[in-house]
Amino acid sequence: MAINWTTFFLEIVNFLALVWLLKRFLYRPVKAMVERRRREVEARLAEAEKRRQEAEALKQRYENRLADWEAEKKRAWEQLRQELEAERQRRLQALQQELDEQRRKAEAVWEQEKREWRRHAEDQALQLGAAFAARLLERLADEHLHHRLVALLLEDLEKLPEPEQARIRSAASATEPIRGVSAWPLTDAEIQKLNQVLSWILQTQTEAAFEVDSRLLAGVRIDVGAYVIRANLRDELSFFGHGHG
């Protein structure tokens, strides 16, 4: 099949325009939202650090006061000093443990919120991107793109590694026929070529039946038992919208 280079070039230009639009109108707002949330989390951590410093200052004043008092009462109150020192150490240890626990909690909350907002931003970006791309591709999808996807599928199937061919054979059913769905009507040559490639993979003569479903936008979907061969825009957009690669 001859490639229309003008159409191919326009498809590349459309794709680049799509990337630019996504970056300008989707990625930047999402990034700004994440940055705003990051600043809020940092402000919380700064407040926690301020409280820790105040506690440290209070501890330092307390230690200085004890030191002065112990210097004045050293001879007469040595035993009492030892008891107070032991109590001071116990309280300081408890205070330090409390501060450490508060710091760990603040850090854990910060990390959890970062993960949640990152996941939310990524999910939202994927969903918005998929919706935008779907609307755009619905306008770009035509019969030429459809036949191009079929040609690419044939190339991929002809180069399919043996382990993957074995997976398809193991998933095929001896009683269930192979069924295909096509966004646009396939040519006789395409149907013949697809059946030839499927027969070669399954190592048995195959006659797949193809129905037309315009919801696929462009390309085909072939059910070989439990194995589904997907080469169409609708499935790819669905995978993209759910975060699949």
Buried (B, 14 or more C-beta within 10 A) or exposed (E): EEEEEEEEEEBEEBBEEBEEEBEEEBBEBBEEBBEEBBEEBEEBBEEBEEBBEEBEEEBEEBEEEBEEEBEEEEEEBEEEBEEBEEEBEEEEEEBEEEBEEBBEEBEEBBEEBBEEBEEBBEEBBBBBBBEBBBEBBEEBBBEBBBBBBBBEBBEEBEEBEEEEBEBBBEEBEEEEEBEBBBBBEBEEEBBEBBBBBBBBBBEEEBEBEBEEBEEBBBBBBBBBBEBEBBBBBBBBBBEBBEEEE
